[in-house]
Amino acid sequence: MSPTFESSTIPTKLTAEQLASYKKNGYLLIPNALSPTTVSALLSETNHMLSSFSLTDHPMTKFSTGEKDSHVGDDYFLTSGDKIRFFFEEDAFSSTGELTKPKHRAINKIGHYLHELSPQFRKATFTPLHREIAKAMGFRNPRVLQSMIICKQPEIGGRVPPHQDSTFLYTNPPSAVGFWIALEDATVDNGCLSFAKGSHRRAPLNSRFVRKEGGGTGFDDVEGAKFPENLETEKLENDEQEEYELGEVEAGTLVLIHGNLLHKSERNLSGKSRFIYTFHVIEGENDYDGRNWLQPHGKGFTRLYEYTS
């Protein structure tokens, strides 16, 4: 099982032991990072959004991890960087394209500008704890570039294969860190995360998710750096395979995920959802080019250190 650092009070910064664990393992579980009151408020806001969005003008875009269909890349997705939009589960439709679940039980994720447009999620993003974490990790100019609610719906919540977050949010050199917050208990039954401990030091970024010149999205080879700067790397032996450890957590737990870390989650075939909120931070001083699927708008990606909720 994944190591946790228990605390009965809301933490205000990383301890030296926690930081060392994150650097060694590539992820860190921090229970009680959000109060029950805050978790309840975020769940209420999530359920309100799910029940109130309109299907009338929705293109019915499905979010795909690439196992069944190609990765999502339509205009509704590509222009969502400064909006709150709703993406359906692949298995929420019949063979003839009709929804088989109520709309609030059919959404895979909501994204990608919750950290600006939703007061509740903005407040949960720009906290003293998150700023202190970024400082401890050595960020000079951290930028919040996307945020999502991932629903992992009962019975149809899709599997997410092993992946690295920096593949989808590439800077040169890589710098992405995921702040993943459980809004409900995440268990092996409803599709909790699993981590390949230490793989951030062994797994180079070989591909990146980009906008294609002819439209849509795809994967290209990484031509720049494949590991973050100043990271001590290692190699697997030829016959070794990465082993994954379960990361079961309770609601209110913050999980920090290194951008090079291999992690995954299985399908949710249970009767319980697994709602989480996640946002990603990159180093604003690193090169973030126009080939990335997510592009900055107007005022650019939000500065973590300067923004107040």
LODREN-794257 format. One record per residue: x, y, z of N, C-alpha, C in turn. Coordinates in steps of 0.02 Angstrom, whole numbers, plus 32768, in hexadecimal, padded with zeros to 4 digits. Example, Ala and Ser with C-alpha at 12.3 -4.5 7.8 and 13.67 -1.06 7.14 Angstrom:
2
82947EE4818682677F1F818682947F5B8186 82827F90816282AC7FCB816582858002818A 
! end
This chain:
309
802A7FC48000800080008000802B803F8000 801180747FE7803680B37FE3803F80D18028 807880F080368083810F8076805A814F807E 803E815980B98019819680C8803881B98103 802A81F9810A8043822181418007823D8166 7FF5821B819D7FB8822C81C17FBF826D81E8 7F89829381EA7F8582CF82127F3C82DC8222 7F2D82EE825F7EE882FA82727ED283418263 7F01836C82517EF283B282407F0683C081F8 7EEA83F581DC7EFB840781977F4384208195 7F6D8402816C7FB48416816A7FBC845B814B 7FF3847B815A800284BD813E803F84BD8110 80668487811380A0848080E780B7843880E8 80E6842780BB810483E580BB813A83E080F0 813C83A781118174839A813E81AF83838115 81EA838381348226836B8111821E832280FE 81FE82FB812881F382B4811A81C482AB80DE 819082D380DA816282CF80A2818482E28061 81AA8318806281CD832E802581FE82F8800D 822182DA803C825182A48029822C8269800B 81F28258802781CA8221800C81B282307FC6 819B826D7FBB818482817F7881BD827C7F46 81F682957F57822F82957F298245824D7F19 824082217F4A825581DC7F40822181B47F18 81E181BC7F2A81AD81917F0F818881B07ED3 818881F37ECE816582137E97811D82247EA5 810682147EE180C282257EF580C082287F41 808B82477F5B8084824E7FA3803A82537FB5 8025822E7FE77FE0823080007FDE82598040 7FB4828D80417FAF82B9807C7F6782B98093 7F55828F80C57F0F828F80DD7EFD82D080FF 7EBB82DE81007EA0831881237EBA835B8109 7ECB835D80C97EE3839D80AC7EA983CD80A2 7E6D83B3809A7E3083DC80967E0283C880CF 7DE183FA80ED7DB383EC81237D7483CB8109 7D5083A681347D108389811E7CDF83BD8105 7CE183F981227CB4842F810B7CC5844380C4 7D05844B80B47D1A845D80717D0984268040 7D1683E880527D0683B080267CBB83AE8017 7C9283B8804A7C4A83B980417C3483F18011 7C53842C80197C4284647FEE7C5584567FA6 7C8F84377F9B7CA484277F577C7883F27F37 7C6383C17F5F7C36838E7F457BF283AD7F32 7BDA83DA7F5C7B9A83FB7F4D7B9F84237F0D 7BD684477F047BE0846E7EC77BE4843F7E8A 7C0784087E927C0D83D77E5B7BC983BC7E47 7BA183A77E787B5F838C7E6A7B3183C07E4B 7B3983FF7E607B1184347E417B23843C7DF8 7B64843C7DE87B7984427DA27B6084087D78 7B6583CB7D947B5083907D6F7B0583907D60 7ADE83AA7D8E7A9683A97D857A7C83E37D5C 7AA384197D587A8984567D387AA384647CF2 7AD884417CDB7AF184507C987ABF84397C63 7ABF845A7C2A7A8D844C7BF77AA6841B7BC3 7A7B83EF7BAE7A8A83C27B767A7583DF7B33 7A5184167B347A3284307AF77A6584407AC1 7A9B84627AD47ACE84757AA27B1084517AAE 7B0E841A7AD27B4C83F57AE27B5E83C87AA8 7B9D83C67A927BB1839B7A5B7BB883517A6E 7BAB83427AAF7BAE82FE7AC97BF482E07AC2 7C26830B7ACE7C6C82F67ACA7C7C82C37B01 7C99828C7AEB7CAF82587B1B7CF982627B29 7D0B82567B697D5382577B797D6E82117B73 7DA182097B4B7DC081C87B407E0881C87B56 7E1C81917B777E6381897B8A7E8B81687B53 7E6A81587B1B7E8D813D7AE17E8B80F27ADC 7E6C80D07B0C7E6A80877B097E33806E7AD9 7DFA80917AD87DC3807D7AAC7DC080A87A6E 7DC280E97A787DC181197A417E0081447A45 7E0C816B7A107E44819A7A127E3781CF7A47 7E6E81ED7A607E6782217A927E3B825A7A79 7E1782787AA87DEA82AE7A957E1282E87A76 7DF483087A447E18833F7A237DEB836D79FC 7DAA836D7A0C7D7D839A79E87D8283E17A03 7D5F840E79E27D62845579F47D4884627A3A 7D15843D7A4F7CF984457A927D2E84387AC7 7D5984077ABA7D9183F67AE77DC984297AE1 7DDE84397AA47E1884637A9A7E0E84AB7AB0 7DCF84C17AB57DC185067ACA7DA785097B11 7DB484D57B397D9A84D27B7D7DC984EE7BB2 7E0385087B9D7E35851F7BCC7E2085587BF8 7DF085817BE17DD785B97C097D8C85B37C16 7D7485747C187D2D85687C217D22852D7C50 7CE485247C647CCF84E87C897CA584BE7C5A 7CBF84847C467C9C845A7C167C9784127C30 7C6983EC7C117C5683AB7C2B7C6483767BF6 7C8983427C0A7C9E830D7BDC7C8282CA7BF4 7C6382A67BC67C3F82697BD77C6D822C7BDC 7C5681FB7C047C7581BA7C067C6981967BC4 7C9A81717BAD7C91814B7B6F7C5881197B74 7C5180F97BAF7C1E80C57BB77BDB80E07BCE 7BD081217BC87B90813E7BDB7B5E813E7BA0 7B7481227B677B4A81237B2B7B3B80DC7B13 7B0180D47AF57AEF80957AD57B13808F7A92 7B0B80567A717B2A804C7A307B0E807A79FB 7AD380967A097AB480C679D97ABF810E79ED 7AE8811A7A217AFB815E7A347ACE817F7A66 7A9F815A7A847A7281777AB57A9081707AFB 7A8581A37B267A9C819E7B6B7A7781667B8E 7A9C813E7BB47A7F81077BDA7A7C81167C25 7A9581507C377A9681657C7D7A7A81AC7C82 7A5E81C07CBC7A4C82067CC57A8B82317CBC 7A82826E7CA47ABD82977C927AED82A07CCC 7AD382A67D0B7B0082B17D447B2882727D55 7B1482387D397B3981FA7D437B5D81E47D04 7B6182117CD37B7F82007C937BC082257C85 7BD082577CAE7C0A82827CA17C4A82637CBD 7C7D82617C927CBF82497CA77CE482807CCD 7CE682BC7CB17D0A82F27CD27CEE83367CC0 7CFC83677CEA7CEB83AD7CE07D2C83D47CDE 7D3783FE7CAB7D7584247CA87D6E845D7C76 7DA184877C727DE384837C917DF684C47CB5 7DC384EE7CC77DD085307CE37DAB853B7D25 7DA185057D497D7E85097D897DA385357DBA 7DE685357DB67E0F855B7DE57E0785A77DDE 7DE785BD7DA87DD986047D9F7D8E86137DA1 7D6685E97D837D1F85F97D797CF185E17DB1 7D0685B27DD97CDD859A7E117CFA85B57E53 7CD685DF7E767CF085FA7EB57D0485C47EE7 7CDD858F7EEC7CEC85597F1C7D2E85377F0A 7D3785267ECA7D7485037EB67DAF85327EB2 7DA485727EA47DDA85A37EA67DF685A77EED 7DC985AA7F1E7DDF85AE7F637E06856F7F78 7DF285357F5E7E1384F67F707E5584ED7F4C 7E6085147F177E9E850F7EF07ED5853B7F0C 7EC4857A7F177EF785AC7F2B7EF985B27F76 7F1985807F957F1D857D7FDE7F6585877FF5 7F6E859C80337FB385A1804D7FD9855F804A 7FB6852780567FD784E580537FF384D8800D 7FCB84E47FDA7FE284D67F96801B85047F82 801B85417F998054856E7F8A809385557FAD 808C853F7FEB80C68526801080E284E67FF1 80B584BC7FD880CC847F7FB680F484927F78 80DB84C07F5080FF84D57F14814484F17F25 814785197F5A818785357F6F81B784FE7F84 819E84CD7FAA81C884967FC181E3846D7F87 81BC84697F5181D184447F168201846B7EEA 820B84AB7EFA823A84D37ED4821D84FA7E9A 81DB85007E9681BD85277E6181CF85717E6A 81E485917E3381F385D87E3481B686027E21 819285EB7DEF8158860F7DD6812185DD7DC3 810485BB7DF480D385877DE4809385A37DC6 807C85837D91803E85977D70800B855F7D72 7FCF856E7D877F98853E7D847F7A85437D3E 7F7F850E7D177F6985127CD17F2984EC7CC2 7F1584BD7CED7ED5849B7CE27EBB847F7D24 7E7A84757D267E5A84567D607E1F842C7D48 7E1183F67D6C7DDD83C87D577DBC83A77D94 7D7D83977D8C7D5B83687DB77D5683277D90 7D7082F27DAB7D6B82B07D8B7D3A82867DB4 7D06826E7D927CCD82507DB67CD382057DC2 7CF381E17D967CF981977D9D7CB5817A7DB1 7C8581807D847C4081717D937C3481277DA5 7C01811B7DCE7BEF80D57DDF7BE180AC7DA0 7BF980707D9F7BEB803D7D6B7C0C804A7D28 7C1980897D167C3480987CD47C7580C07CD5 7C8E80CF7D117CCC80F67D167D0580D37CF2 7D2380F67CC27D5380D67C967D9880CA7CB6 7DBB80987C9B7DFF808A7CAF7E2D80BF7C91 7E5F80D47CB87E9281017C9E7ED480DA7C9E 7EF180CD7C647F2F80A57C617F6B80CA7C7D 7FA280A87C887FDE80CA7CA17FF181057C75 7FFF813D7C968010817A7C71803881A87C9D 805581DC7C7E807B82107CA0805A82537C90 804C827A7CC3802882B87CB9804D82EA7C8C 808F82E97C8F80B583197C6680AF830A7C1C 809982CE7C09808B82C07BC3805682EF7BA8 802783037BD27FEF832C7BBC7FF883767BCB 802B83877BF3803883CC7C06808483D87C02 80A083D47BC780E883D17BC0810984167BC3 813A841C7BEE816884547BED81AE84397BE0 81DA84637BC88220844F7BBC824E84777BE9 826B84577C1C826384117C30822184057C53 820D83C57C5B81CD83B57C7B81C983D07CC2 818C83E57CD6818584047D19814183F87D39 811383D77D1880CE83D17D3280CB83AB7D74 809F83C27D9F808E839F7DDD804283A07DE4 802583677DF27FDD83627DFD7FCC83677E46 7F9A83917E567F7D83967E997F3883747E94 7F3283397EAF7EF7830D7EA67ED583077EE9 7E96831C7EEE7E74831F7F2F7E3582F47F2E 7E3282C47F5B7DF882977F5F7DBD82BC7F7F 7D8582BD7F5A7D4782D97F757D1A82A27F92 7D2982657F807D0982297F9C7D4081F67FA9 7D3281C67FD47D6381917FE07D73816E7F9E 7DB381637F927DC981407F567DE580FC7F6B 7DC580C77F547DD780837F687DE580587F2B 7DFD801B7F387E097FEE7F017DC97FDD7EDD 7D907FE17EFF7D507FD07EE07D3880057EAF 7D4380457EBF7D29807A7E937D5F809C7E69 7D9A807D7E647DCB80947E347DFE80C57E4F 7E1C80B67E897E5080E17EA57E8D80E17E77 7EBA81107E847EF881147E5E7F2880DC7E73 7F5580CB7E467F8D809F7E557FCC80C17E39 800480B87E5C804180DC7E4B807C80AB7E41 80A580B97E1080E480957E07811980BC7E2D 812380A87E6B814E80CF7E99819480D97E7C 81A981187E7A81EC81287E6281F3812A7E17 81BD811D7DF281C3811B7DA981D2815F7D8A 81C781957DAF81D881D87D94822281DF7D87 824A81B57DA8829281B77D9E82AA81857D68 827C815A7D52828D81267D21826B812E7CDE 823381517CDD820981537CA0821081977C7E 8236819A7C47823B81D97C2281F981E97BFE 81EE82297BF081B5823D7BC881C882347B7E 81AD82007B6081BD81F27B1B818B82107AE9 814F82207B01811D823D7AD480F882757AF7 80D8829F7AD080B182D67AEB807182DF7AC2 803D82F57AE47FFA82FE7AC77FF783447AA9 7FEA83487A687FEF83887A457FB283957A18 7FAB83D47A047F7C83E779D07F9C83D6798C 7F7583B679617F8E83A5791F7F8083DF78EE 7FAC83E878BE7FA5841F788E7F63841B7867 7F4D83DF78577F1083D878317ED183D6785C 7ED983E2789D7EA183E078CB7EA383A378F8 7E8383A679307E82836F795F7EC2836A7988 7ECC833179A77F05832779D47F2782E479C4 7F6382DC79DE7F87829E79D67FC6829F7A00 7FF0826D79F8802D82687A1E806A826F79F0 809A82987A0580D9829F79E18113828C7A0F 814B827B79F18186826C7A18819F82AB7A3B 81B982A37A7781D682DB7A9B821C82E97A7F 822783267A6A826883397A4F8292835E7A82 827283787AB78297839B7AEB82A9836C7B25 82B183897B6082C383627B9B828C83317BAD 82A182F77BC5827282C27BD7826B82B87C22 829682D87C48829382D87C91829883207CA9 827D832F7CE4828783727D0182D0837E7D0F 82E183BE7D14832683D07D23833783BC7D6B 837683A97D75839183987DB68370835B7DD6 8355832E7DAC833882F07DC6836A82B87DBD 837882947DF483A5825B7DF1837F821F7DD5 839282087D9A836D81D37D78838F818F7D82 8368815B7D71838181167D75835F80EE7D3E 837580B07D34835880877CFF834080457D1B 830A802B7CFD82F47FE77D0C83227FB57CEA 832C7F7C7D0A834F7F477CE883247F2E7CAE 83447F0E7C7E83217EFB7C4082E27ED27C4C 82E37EA67C7D82AA7E797C88827B7E927CBF 82887ECE7CD9825D7EE97D0E82207F0B7CF2 81E97F077D1681AB7F2A7D0681987F567D41 81787F8E7D3381617FB97D69812A7F967D91 812D7F9C7DD280F97F817DFE80D17FBB7E1B 808F7FB17E1F80627FE67E3480477FD87E7A 8045800E7EA2802A800A7EE67FE880317EE9 7FB780147F0B7F7780357F127F7D80737F3D 7F5580A57F2C7F5380E37F537F0C80F07F6C 7EF280C47F967EB080CF7FB37EB381097FE4 7E8581387FDE7E86817480097E408186801E 7E3B81AC80547DFC81C5806B7DEF820B804F 7DB0821F804E7D9E826180377DC48296805F 7DDB82CA803C7E0382FE805B7E4D82F48054 7E6382BB80397EAA82AD802F7EC482D07FF0 7EFE82EF7FF77F21830C7FBE7F5782DB7FA8 7F5982CE7F677F8D82A47F4A7FB682CE7F1A 7FF782D17F26802582F57EFA804382C37EC9 804382D37E88805882A47E55808B82C67E27 80C882AC7E2780FD82C57DFB80EA82BA7DB2 80FB82EA7D8880E682E77D42810282AD7D1B 813A82907D30815882567D0F814182147D2C 811C82157D64810981D77D8680D581B07D5E 80E081707D5580AE81447D37807881347D6B 803A81407D598002812F7D867FC6811E7D5C 7F9480FF7D7B7F5A80E67D577F2080DE7D87 7EE580CD7D6B7EAC80BA7D947E81808A7D6C 7E5F805C7D8F7E36802A7D6E7DEE80427D67 7DC6801C7D457D7F802D7D3B7D5A802E7D7E 7D2680557D807CFA80567DBB7CBA80307DA9 7CB77FF27DBE7C7C7FC87DB27C4F7FC57DEF 7C627FEA7E247C3B7FEA7E627BFF80187E5C 7BD9801C7E917BA080497E937BAF808D7EB1 7BF0809A7EBE7C0480D87EDD7C3081017EAE 7C2381427EAA7C4D816E7E817C90817A7EA4 7CBF81987E807D0081AA7E9B7D1181EF7E82 7CF082227E9F7CFB82677E8A7D3D82817EA7 7D6482A27E7C7DA282C27E927DA883057E6F 7DD083327E8C7DE183717E6D7E2D83727E63 7E4383857E287E8A83887E1B7E9C83C67DF3 7ED683E27E037EF184187DDA7F3B840B7DD1 7F5784287D9C7F9D841E7D8C7FC384607D8C 8001845B7DA2802E84957DA5806B84867D7A 808184B87D5480C084B37D2F80ED84EE7D42 812D84E77D32815C851D7D3D815585517D06 8140858D7D19813385C27CE8817085DA7CC4 81AC85CC7CDF81EA85E27CBE820385B07C8A 81E485757C8781F785437C5581D0854F7C14 81EA85367BDD81CA85407B9C818B85167B96 815385377B88811385177B7C80FD852E7B37 810285017B0580FB85187AC080B485117AA5 80AA852A7A698069852C7A49805084E97A30 807784B47A38806184737A218037844F7A57 803D84647A95801584457ACA7FCA844D7ABB 7FA2841B7ACD7F5A841F7ABF7F3A84597AE5 7F5084657B227F34849A7B4B7F5E84D97B42 7F3E850E7B2B7F62854C7B1E7F4B85847B4C 7F7985AF7B627F6685E77B8E7F3A86187B68 7F10863A7B8D7EE1866A7B707EEF86AD7B91 7ED086E27B7A7ED187247B987F0C87327BC6 7F00872A7C077F33873C7C397F6487047C47 7F6086CC7C237F8F86967C2C7F7C86697C66 7FA586377C727F9886087CA87F9F862A7CEC 7F7686167D1C7F7186387D5C7FAF862E7D87 7FC886657DA3800386617DCF7FEE864A7E15 800B86137E2B7FF885F77E6C800D86247EA5 804886417EA2806286697ED9803E86AC7EE0 802786C87EAA800A870C7EAD7FBF870E7EB4 7F9F86D67EA67F5586D57EA57F3986CD7EEB 7F0486F17EFB7EE286E97F3A7E9A86D37F2C 7E8286A47F537E3E86897F487E0A86B47F68 
! end
